[in-house]
Amino acid sequence: MKIPMPVSPRCGATKDCWQQGDLITFELLRRSFEQIAKSVDLLKIDAPKVWHPQYYRAYKLNDDGHFGGFTELICADDDEAKFKAAALLDGHDIEVWQQDRMVVLLKALRAGR
């Protein structure tokens, strides 16, 4: 950001009459404005992300491998869906789906396996 040289309060627009103190003050102001400009640019880059919920279904599989019901899951991503589905394991396998995409098959621990 280019900051123009301001008019001197002592002698108007001529650069010849600027005193050392005026130049130091101007330099400090210029640096401050540059830091502010950088901060504003960083705010633009690091803007908070908007959360878009993802919808999943956790299908419980019967012993014969057929669907025996499902639970709707609203999650931020696949990892959260897997975590939530794992909490539903109760002796039956669970398939997690997002629309027509299978995310994971969670196998339940059974005696004799």
Backbone hydrogen bonds in HBPLUS format (Angstrom, degrees):
<---DONOR---> <-ACCEPTOR-->    atom                        ^
c    i                          cat <-CA-CA->   ^        H-A-AA   ^      H-
h    n   atom  resd res      DA  || num        DHA   H-A  angle D-A-AA Bond
n    s   type  num  typ     dist DA aas  dist angle  dist       angle   num
A0008-SER N   A0012-GLY O   2.88 MM   4  5.10 131.3  2.12 158.3 147.5     1
A0012-GLY N   A0008-SER O   3.13 MM   4  5.10 134.2  2.35 144.2 141.0     2
A0018-TRP N   A0015-LYS O   3.28 MM   3  5.62 170.1  2.29 113.7 116.3     3
A0022-ASP N   A0019-GLN O   3.05 MM   3  5.28 119.5  2.43 102.5 117.2     4
A0023-LEU N   A0019-GLN O   3.10 MM   4  6.49 156.7  2.16 155.4 162.0     5
A0024-ILE N   A0020-GLN O   3.02 MM   4  6.29 156.1  2.07 152.8 159.3     6
A0025-THR N   A0021-GLY O   2.99 MM   4  6.16 163.6  2.02 148.0 152.5     7
A0026-PHE N   A0022-ASP O   2.88 MM   4  6.10 160.6  1.92 148.0 153.9     8
A0027-GLU N   A0023-LEU O   2.90 MM   4  6.06 157.3  1.95 144.7 150.9     9
A0028-LEU N   A0024-ILE O   2.96 MM   4  6.23 158.0  2.01 151.5 156.8    10
A0029-LEU N   A0025-THR O   2.96 MM   4  6.23 159.5  2.00 151.2 157.0    11
A0030-ARG N   A0026-PHE O   2.83 MM   4  6.08 158.0  1.88 151.6 158.1    12
A0031-ARG N   A0027-GLU O   2.98 MM   4  6.21 162.1  2.01 149.7 153.7    13
A0032-SER N   A0028-LEU O   2.98 MM   4  6.17 155.2  2.04 145.5 152.7    14
A0033-PHE N   A0029-LEU O   2.93 MM   4  6.21 161.4  1.96 153.8 158.0    15
A0034-GLU N   A0030-ARG O   2.99 MM   4  6.27 152.0  2.07 146.2 154.2    16
A0035-GLN N   A0031-ARG O   2.97 MM   4  6.26 156.6  2.03 149.8 155.4    17
A0036-ILE N   A0032-SER O   2.93 MM   4  6.23 157.5  1.98 150.8 157.3    18
A0037-ALA N   A0033-PHE O   2.91 MM   4  6.12 158.0  1.95 146.8 152.9    19
A0038-LYS N   A0034-GLU O   2.96 MM   4  6.24 155.2  2.02 147.4 153.7    20
A0039-SER N   A0035-GLN O   2.92 MM   4  6.16 157.0  1.97 148.6 154.9    21
A0040-VAL N   A0036-ILE O   2.93 MM   4  6.20 157.9  1.98 152.8 158.3    22
A0041-ASP N   A0037-ALA O   3.03 MM   4  6.27 156.1  2.08 145.5 152.0    23
A0042-LEU N   A0038-LYS O   2.94 MM   4  6.24 154.1  2.01 148.9 155.9    24
A0043-LEU N   A0039-SER O   2.96 MM   4  6.25 151.3  2.04 146.6 154.4    25
A0044-LYS N   A0040-VAL O   3.12 MM   4  6.44 146.4  2.24 144.1 152.6    26
A0045-ILE N   A0041-ASP O   3.17 MM   4  6.51 150.9  2.26 145.2 152.5    27
A0046-ASP N   A0042-LEU O   2.88 MM   4  6.03 168.8  1.89 159.2 161.9    28
A0054-GLN N   A0075-CYS O   2.78 MM  21  5.27 160.6  1.82 162.5 168.4    29
A0075-CYS N   A0054-GLN O   2.92 MM  21  5.27 161.0  1.95 153.2 156.7    30
A0056-TYR N   A0073-LEU O   2.82 MM  17  4.94 164.3  1.84 156.8 158.3    31
A0073-LEU N   A0056-TYR O   2.89 MM  17  4.94 165.0  1.91 138.8 136.9    32
A0057-ARG N   A0097-TRP O   2.83 MM  40  5.27 151.9  1.91 151.1 158.9    33
A0097-TRP N   A0057-ARG O   2.84 MM  40  5.27 163.1  1.87 153.9 159.5    34
A0058-ALA N   A0071-THR O   2.92 MM  13  5.17 166.2  1.94 147.8 152.1    35
A0071-THR N   A0058-ALA O   2.96 MM  13  5.17 142.7  2.10 128.2 139.5    36
A0059-TYR N   A0095-GLU O   2.72 MM  36  5.13 159.6  1.76 165.1 159.7    37
A0095-GLU N   A0059-TYR O   2.91 MM  36  5.13 155.1  1.97 146.0 151.7    38
A0060-LYS N   A0069-GLY O   2.88 MM   9  5.62 159.5  1.92 152.4 159.4    39
A0068-GLY N   A0060-LYS O   2.68 MM   8  5.43 164.1  1.71 168.5 165.3    40
A0061-LEU N   A0093-ASP O   2.87 MM  32  5.36 168.8  1.88 157.2 155.1    41
A0062-ASN N   A0066-HIS O   2.72 MM   4  5.41 168.1  1.73 164.9 166.1    42
A0065-GLY N   A0062-ASN O   2.90 MM   3  5.24 163.7  1.93 115.6 119.4    43
A0081-ALA N   A0077-ASP O   3.17 MM   4  6.48 154.7  2.23 147.6 155.2    44
A0082-LYS N   A0078-ASP O   2.88 MM   4  6.20 155.8  1.94 155.7 162.0    45
A0083-PHE N   A0079-ASP O   3.01 MM   4  6.24 159.2  2.06 146.8 152.4    46
A0084-LYS N   A0080-GLU O   2.91 MM   4  6.14 164.0  1.94 152.2 156.0    47
A0085-ALA N   A0081-ALA O   2.91 MM   4  6.01 156.5  1.96 145.7 152.8    48
A0086-ALA N   A0082-LYS O   2.90 MM   4  6.06 150.2  1.99 146.4 154.2    49
A0087-ALA N   A0084-LYS O   3.24 MM   3  5.35 132.1  2.48  96.0 108.0    50
A0088-LEU N   A0085-ALA O   2.86 MM   3  5.16 148.7  1.96 106.9 117.2    51
A0089-LEU N   A0086-ALA O   3.29 MM   3  5.45 161.6  2.32 104.2 109.7    52
A0094-ILE N   A0106-LEU O   2.92 MM  12  5.11 160.0  1.96 146.4 153.2    53
A0106-LEU N   A0094-ILE O   2.71 MM  12  5.11 169.8  1.72 167.4 165.7    54
A0096-VAL N   A0104-VAL O   2.89 MM   8  5.38 168.6  1.90 162.9 166.5    55
A0103-VAL N   A0096-VAL O   2.70 MM   7  5.38 160.1  1.73 150.2 156.3    56
A0098-GLN N   A0101-ARG O   2.83 MM   3  5.24 164.1  1.86 153.5 158.4    57
A0101-ARG N   A0098-GLN O   2.98 MM   3  5.24 162.1  2.02 125.4 130.5    58
A0113-ARG N   A0110-ARG O   3.35 MM   3  5.82 151.0  2.44 134.6 132.2    59
